[in-house]
Amino acid sequence: MSTKNIMIVGVGGQGTLLASKLLGYVLLGQGYDVKVSEVHGMSQRGGSVVTYVRFGEKVYSPVIDRGEADIIISFEKLEAARWLEYLKPGGQIITNTQEVEPMPVITGAAQYPEQLLEKMQTAGAKVDAKDFLAIAEEAGSAKAVNLALMGRFSTYFPEIRDEEWQKAIEACVPAKFLELNKKAFDMGRSA
């Protein structure tokens, strides 16, 4: 298997860390060599954050260069657009349709860009966009949006059985939030 490159992008503390930890755990369980970067960005200040996950037979670095990402998982559609140049031609974007306004929009210095999903598709990306925040809220908490997104992501890897994902969730999520997060994952998977 050639190396696969996944980017997880978001704003602030939206849960990219748990998503990357879960992904790393399940991929290691499949026997892949996995490299996961630290979270990069300005999470303390509500800024853009990114985590790289690379896996395959042998991976030497977690860093993904422009034009190398197979899939971008995005917690917010402007963040998906911001990292679009890292996606391979014809690559897949899985994004939440939520709009988190950046500071220039909040202060009135700019407007939130329109038709982002269409612009990403025009640029050659395959876009899988859903309201994962609403899915997480229906599961019981907006904080489970990361697991709803990961549930959807799991559909792109049918060779990884559901039991493996469930085992990874049990290993990565605190017990008191386990059922909620499993429900959000399952709902995201079937979305």
N, C-alpha and C positions, 0 to 999 in steps of 0.2 A: 504494500500500500504506500502510495506517495504521501508526503506530509500534508496534513490538512491544517488550515489556519482560520481560527475563529477570533473575532473581536467582539468584546462586550463593552458597550458604550452607554453612558448615561450622564446624569447631572447630580452632583453632590452625593449624598448617601443613599441612592436609590436601590442599593442591593447588588451592585456589580460584584462585590467581594464574595457574597454567598453564591451567586450564580457561577462564578469562575471556580470556586472551591467544589461545588457540586459537579460541574463538568469535569474537572480534573480527577475527582474521585471515581466517577463512572468510567472514564476512559482508561484510567490505570487498571481498573477491574477487568477491562477488556483485553489487557495485555499490551497496550500501546505504551510507547515512550511518550511522556507528556511533559511539556514545559509550560508553566503558568507564570506570567509576569506579575510583579506587584501592581497594585492599582496606581495609575499615573494620573495626575491632574489636581484639581483644586476642590476636593470633596468637602473640606471644612468650610469653604466659602460658597457652596452651591454652584461651583463651576463644573466644567466638562471633565469627565473621568473616563479612562479606558483601561481595559485589561486585555492582554493577549493570551490566547491559549493555542498552542501548537501541539499536534500529535501525529504519530506515525511509527514506523519501525525504529527509526533513530532520529532524534531531534537534538540539535546542538544549542539552540537559543530560543527564548520565548518571543523575541522581537519579530514583528511582522512589518515589512516594508510596504510602501505604496504599490498598489496593484497586485498584492499577494493574498489578501483575505478571501477565503471561500465563502464565509458567512459573517455578516455583522448582525449581532443581536443588540437592539437599541431600545432603551427605556423611554425614549422620547424622539419624535420624528425629526426635529431639527438636528439632534445629535447624529442620527443616521445620515442625514445630508452632509453634516460637517465632516464625517469620516469617509464619505463616498469614494474619494480618490484612493483609498486603501483597498477597495473591493476589486477583485479580478473582473475582467469583462464577463458579463453574464452571471456574475455572482449573486448570492441570495442575501436579501435584507429581511430580517424579522423584526418588526418594530411595533411598539405601542403607539397608538394614535394620539396619546396625550400630548398637550402642548404646554411645556414649561417655559414661561417667558424669561429670556435672559435680561440682564440689567438694562441694556439700551432700550429694550421694549418697555420695561417697567417704568423707566424715567421719561419715556415719550420721545427719546432721541431716534428711535427706529420703530418699524412695524414688524410683527412676526411674519416671516415669508409665507406667501400663499402657494398652494398647489405643490407642496414639497414631494408628496408621493408621486405625482405625475412627473415631476422634474427628475426624480431618481429613476423612474421607469424609462424616460426619454434618454437618460444617460446610459442605459443598458442594463440596469439592475433589475433582478426579479424581486418584487416587493410583496411581502406577506404582512399586511398591516391590519391590526385588530385593536379594539379597546381592551387591552389586557388589564388596565386599571379597574374597569367595571367588572371584569371577570374576577379579579382578586377581591374586590368589595363584595361581590356576590358569594364568594367562598368564605368571607368572614372578616377580611381586613385588607385595606389598601396596601399594607406593608408586604403582602404576599405577591405583589406584581412580578417580582423576580421569578418566583416559582411558576406563575402562569406563563410567563415568557419561555421559561425552560421547558415547560410541558409542550408548548408549540414547537420549540427547537427539537425536542425528542422525536417528533414525527419525521424529521429529515434523516434520521438514523434508525430505520426499522430493524436493522440487524442487532441493535441493543435492546434486549428484552425489557419489558416493563418492570420485571422483578429487580433488574439491575438498577434501574432508576430509583425504585422504591428503597432499595438498600442504601443507595447513595444519599437519599433524602434523610433516612434514619440516622446516618452517620454524621450529617452536616448540620442538621436543624435541631435546636434544643427541644427536649421532650415535650415541654409545655406548649410548643407551637407546632408540633409534628402533624397532628390531624388537619389543622387549618392549611398548612403548607402542602400536604399531600392532596387535599381537596383542590387547592388552587392549581397544582401541577396537572391533575387529572382534567380539570375544567379547561385549562389552557391547551392541553393535548387534544381535546375533542372540539376545540373552537374552530 
